[in-house]
Amino acid sequence: AGSPTTSDSILDKGAAGSTGTFVGTITKLQPATRYYVRTFASDETETVYGNEISFTTTYVPDAAGSITGPVTICQGEKSITYTVPHIHNATSYRWTLPDGSTGSSTSNSIIVDFSANAESGTLSVRGINESGEGKSSSIYITVNYLPKISFTNKTTNCNKPVKLSPTISYNGNGTLSYQWTPATGLDNDKSANPTATVTRDITYALTVSTSQGCSAMAEVKV
């Protein structure tokens, strides 16, 4: 209530052999409480007090709840939303993202972009305020690899067959499927390397899909 004395709760540092600075640590403080503090020094005849200060304790944020949002995505996916329930006593939120992903938020929701080189990893969030930070919550995000496709444009005579010859690399597991559009002039529009026989300039698009449902596309001009 103010103007504390040695009759109230005290932290006694014991006898001192010299004057100068001394330090005491107050523990077991209650949250959301105003405290009044002042120092004291005593000798055989009297006790003298220093200036009074006051402070109010606050709550650290509660532990974060469960994060909701996709836990399996493909490299290159954009605008993926993750949300955590409102954290009591949090004035802001701190999100941590897997490597190769970007997003920024101080609220309980974040929109994340996963780059073409994003890696699987942990996504976590915790509440923070001026008193500290609460316990985090996290989920593991599995990022499935994308196929990588490159082409060299082709030149051929009218009606002369030419192989389209894409270069395809893939670091993931499972089989790949292929789809060419348009199918005009192709001997097999679902082959990895079809033969084209055409009578005019044409641009083909190859979509390569993984067994996890991820796909990449590239074009070649003939």
Buried (B, 14 or more C-beta within 10 A) or exposed (E): EEEBEEEEEEEEEEEEEEEEEEEEEEEEEEEEEEBEBBBBEEEEEEEEEEEEEEEEEBBBBBEBBEBEBBEEBBBBBEEBEBBBEEBEBBEBBBBEBBEBBEBEBEEBBBBBBBBEEBBBBEBBBBBBBEBEBBEBBBBEBEBBBBBBBEBEEBEEEEEEEBEBEBEBEBEBEEEBEBBBBEEBBBEEBEEBEBBBBBEEEBEBEBBBBBEBEBBBEBEBEB
